[in-house]
């Protein structure tokens, strides 16, 4: 029983520490770059285009791997 009480106290301290760290963290930071979707879309389009041309197909296939 003592083990569980000690573990609960440890978890409570950890929760307090995490709560403090979260409160101090910047609030308006985006999770990903705002233009990431457009970058990925552009890269995918170039890859599809490269796969359509036989001369570039091998290089494009290597890029996929």
N, C-alpha and C positions, 0 to 999 in steps of 0.2 A: 504494500500500500504506500509505503514511504517513497518508493521509486516513482510511482505515478504522480504523487504530489510534487516531487522534485521536477519531474518532466513537465508537468503543467506549468509550474513557475517558470521554467526555462522557455517554454513556448510563449507564455505571456510576455516575457521580456523581449523575445524575438519579435513578437507582433508589435509591441510598442516601438521598437527600433525601426521596423519597416514603416510603420505609420508616420513616424517622424521624418524618415527619409523621403517618403512620398509627398509629405507636406512641403518639404524644402525643394522638391524637384520643379523645374519649369513646367508651367501648365500648358502653354500653347506651342509645343514642339511637335511638328508632324512626324508620324511614324515612318514615312518614306518621303523621298524627294517628290515635290509636287508634280514634276514633269516626268516621273518614272513611267507612267503608263504610256505616254507619247513616245518615250525613248524605246521602250520594248516593242511597241507597235511598229515603229520605224525600222528597228533591227529585224523584226520578223518579216516585214515586207521586203527588205533587201535580201534576206535569206531565201525567201520564196522566189524572188527574181533570179538570184544566182543559181538556184536549183533548176531553173528552166533552161539555162544555157549549158550545153554539154561541156564547153571549155572550162566553165567555172564550177561544174557540178562536184568534182572531186574535192576542191578546196572548201566548198560549202558543206559537203558531207563531213569533212574533218572538223569544221567549226561546230557542227551539231554535237559531235562527240565531245 
